Amino acid sequence: MSYAIITLGGKQYRVREGERLLVDKLATDEGTTFEPRVLLVGGDGSTDLSPTTTVTARVVGHQLGEKIRIGKYKKRTGYRKHNGYRSRLTQIEIESIGGAKKAAAAKKTETPKTDAAPKAEAPKAPAPKAAQSEPAPKAAPAKAEAAAEAPARTAHPPKDYDDLTVAQIAEAASGWRRPNLEAALEHERANANRKGAIAALESALAAKEEGH
């Protein structure tokens, strides 16, 4: 069974399909699906360190974690103080790992079945040489359909983006490609939502558009 390692809010999680887990609170509405950044995909004895596979997760709900009690005490002064803290968490469910790739692979396996039908009918009625050469061009449309059904490679934020500060993002954003800028902006709005980082990314995108 395959698994993936994803990153959310600067933390890494090892997940499988159908698994539920608690993460730091996300700025995503309940019931909404999203695609976290994938760092690694493994399973069946193989590991991909540069995956193009997408992981689809759904927000089940938002909740508070267990209360952590904090006590302060000063010796010989009678000072005692108790406080408590509850983390704001989000429960998510992993719906699929590489679902688009599996669907495309299933469609590719179905296409040869349609080409096999004319070959089975050949012994019943022998056709002229000119007629036998006509089924050959059918292979080209099948390849074109398979190529069109192949999943498009999605852009991700630059490597180690979650570890960058706002100042580092503002300094490096001008050198990123436009797809990485758009992916980083979407990721920032969905997770950290830092105003300074969003402003720097939007400014870099505007500069890219003016340059074109």
N, C-alpha and C positions, 0 to 999 in steps of 0.2 A: 504494500500500500504506500503511495507516495505521500510525502510531507513537504512543507515549505517553512522557511524562516522569514518572517516579515518584521518590519519596523514600524512602530507607532509611538509618537511622542518621545522619541529618543531611546526607546526600549525595544528589545528584540524578543520575539515570541516564536516558538516552534508549534506549528498548527497542522491539523489534518481536516479533511472534509467532514462536516457534521459536528465538529467540536465547538464548544462554547467556552469563552474565557472572559475574565474581567481585565480591563485595561484602564489607564487614566482617562478621565472624562474627555470625550470627543465633541467637537462642535458640529455634530450631525444629528438630525432629527430621528426619532424612533421609527423603525420600519424602513429606513432608507438604506440602500446598498451602496457600497463604495469599494474601491480597489486599492488596498495598501501597497506600499513599496515592497517588492520581493527581493530578498538578498540571496537566497539559495533555494534550490529545489532538489530533493533527493528521493530515493526509494528504488527498490528492485536492484540494489547493488550499484547504482550509479548516482553521481552527484554533479549538479550543474551550478558552477559558481558565478556564471553570468547569464542568468535565466531571462528568457523572453516570455515565460509563462505568467499569466495573470491570476491573481487570487481574488475571488469575490467574497466579500463579507457583508453581513447585514446587522444593523444596530437593533438589538432586542429590547433594550431599555436602559435608562439611567438610574443609578441607585447610590446609596451611601455605604461605605465600607464599615467594618467593625470599629467600635469606639476604642481609641487608644487613650488611656488615662495617664496624665502627667502629674507628678507630685514634686513639690519643691520644699526643702526643709533646711533651716539654718540652726546650727547647734547653739544651745544655751541662750537663745533669743525668743523662743516661743513662736518663731515664724514658720507657718505651715500654709501651703497653698496648693490647691488641686485644680487641675484643668483637664479638658478632654478635647479630642480631635477625631473627626471622621472624614476619611478621604472621599472625594467625589469620583465615582467610577462609572464606567459604561460597559455593559455586557454585550458582546458581539458573538455572532455565529458564523462559522466558515461554511459558505454554501458550496463553493467549488474551487478546485485547484486546476487551472488549465482547462476550464470547461470549453472554451472556444476551440482549442486545439483538438480535443476529443471529438467534438462535433464535426470538424473538418475531416478528421481521419475516418470517421464512420461514413461520411458521404463519398470519400475516395474509394472505400471498399465496395460500395454499392454500384459504382459506375461500370466496372468490368462485367457485371451480370447482364447489362443491356447489350453489350457487344458480343456476348457468347451466344445469344439467340440465333442470329443469322448463320453462324457456323454449324449449329445443330441441324438446320434445315437444308444444308447443302447436299447431303446424300440423297434426299427425296427426289429432287429434280435437278439434274446437272445443268448448269447455265453456261452460256458462251464465255469465252475468255474476256471479252469486253465487259460483260456483266459482272464477272468475278472480281475484277479490279476496282469496281465502284465502291465497295464497303471500306476500302483503305482510308479515304479522307475522313471517316467518322472519328478516327483517333484524335485528330487535331482539335475538334470542338471539345472532346472530353478533357484533353489536357488544358485547354483554355478555361473550362469551367472549374477544374481543380485548382488552377492558379488563382482564379478570381475568388474561390472559396477559402483560400489560405488566409489565416488571420493576419491582419496588419500589425506590424511591430509598433507598440506604443512607447511614447517617450516617457522617461522618468526624470525626476530631479537629479541634479549633479550628485556624484558620489559623496557620502557622508554629509548630506545637506542638513540633517537634523542636528548635527554637532556644530554647525556654523552659527556664529553670533550675527546680530543685525549689522554690525560694522563690517564683518567679513563678507556678508552677502552683498552689501552695497558696493564694496570694493571689487568683488569678483564678478558681479552680475553682467557687466558690460562685455565680458569675454565669453559668456555662455551662448550657445546656439538658441535660436528662437523656440524650437520644440522643448528644450530643457527649461527655458524661462517660463513658458506657459505651464509646463508640468509642475515646476517649483511654485508658481503662483497659486495654482489650484490646490496643491498639497498644503501650502501655508494657510490658505483660507479655511481648509477643512480641518486643520489640526491646531497648530500653534496660534495662528491668527495674530501675528505680531505686526502692528501698524507700520513700524519702520521698515521691516522686511518687505511688506506688501508694497509700500511706496517705492522702495528701491527697485523691485521687480517690475512694477508698472512703468517706471521711468526708463528702465533698460529696454522694455518691449517697445515703448514709444520711439526710442532712439533707433531701434532696428527697423521699424516701419518707415521712419523718415529717411533712413539710409537706402531703402529699396525704392 
